[in-house]
Amino acid sequence: MQEDLADVLNEIECPDLGIGIVDMGLVYVAEWNAKGIEVAFTTTSPSCPFGDALLRQINDILRHRFREAASIHVQLVLDPPWTLERLTDNARNKLGWTGAGTATAPLAHFWSGFASRSWKN
């Protein structure tokens, strides 16, 4: 992923968490070559209602910041599916997952705490 594109794309935040989409690991491809800019991104789940909005935001920011690009092609892809392992260290820090070792450790801790609660009817 080209750094100039990654920096601009990371200004767009995941609507659910307020973390940049690059740090969230939602951007799979961000390339700029003689043909133009190509971006492939995903959402955290196939049923995410923000896919179209993110697509528009990505198109808008790229067209504004890289007017000299011959073309801009943005595609929402669902395969491979997004996983927690795609989170950057920066995203993990923002989520308070520092020192956890892996992206899934906090989730496992959450679920173990959730399951051990006593629930009343």
Secondary structure as the mmCIF struct_conf table of DSSP 4:
data_model
#
loop_
_struct_conf.conf_type_id
_struct_conf.id
_struct_conf.beg_label_comp_id
_struct_conf.beg_label_asym_id
_struct_conf.beg_label_seq_id
_struct_conf.end_label_comp_id
_struct_conf.end_label_asym_id
_struct_conf.end_label_seq_id
HELX_RH_AL_P HELX_RH_AL_P1 GLU A 3 LEU A 9
TURN_TY1_P TURN_TY1_P1 ASN A 10 GLU A 11
BEND BEND1 ILE A 12 ILE A 12
STRN STRN1 GLU A 13 GLU A 13
HELX_LH_PP_P HELX_LH_PP_P1 CYS A 14 CYS A 14
TURN_TY1_P TURN_TY1_P2 PRO A 15 LEU A 17
STRN STRN2 GLY A 20 GLY A 20
TURN_TY1_P TURN_TY1_P3 ILE A 21 GLY A 25
STRN STRN3 VAL A 27 ASN A 33
TURN_TY1_P TURN_TY1_P4 ALA A 34 LYS A 35
STRN STRN4 GLY A 36 PHE A 41
BEND BEND2 THR A 44 SER A 45
TURN_TY1_P TURN_TY1_P5 PRO A 46 SER A 47
TURN_TY1_P TURN_TY1_P6 PRO A 49 PHE A 50
HELX_RH_AL_P HELX_RH_AL_P2 GLY A 51 ARG A 65
TURN_TY1_P TURN_TY1_P7 ARG A 67 GLU A 68
BEND BEND3 ALA A 70 ALA A 70
STRN STRN5 ILE A 72 LEU A 76
BEND BEND4 ASP A 79 PRO A 80
HELX_LH_PP_P HELX_LH_PP_P2 PRO A 81 TRP A 82
HELX_RH_3T_P HELX_RH_3T_P1 LEU A 84 ARG A 86
HELX_RH_AL_P HELX_RH_AL_P3 ASP A 89 LYS A 94
TURN_TY1_P TURN_TY1_P8 LEU A 95 GLY A 96
TURN_TY1_P TURN_TY1_P9 THR A 98 GLY A 99
BEND BEND5 GLY A 101 THR A 102
TURN_TY1_P TURN_TY1_P10 ALA A 103 ALA A 103
HELX_RH_AL_P HELX_RH_AL_P4 THR A 104 SER A 116
BEND BEND6 ARG A 117 ARG A 117
#
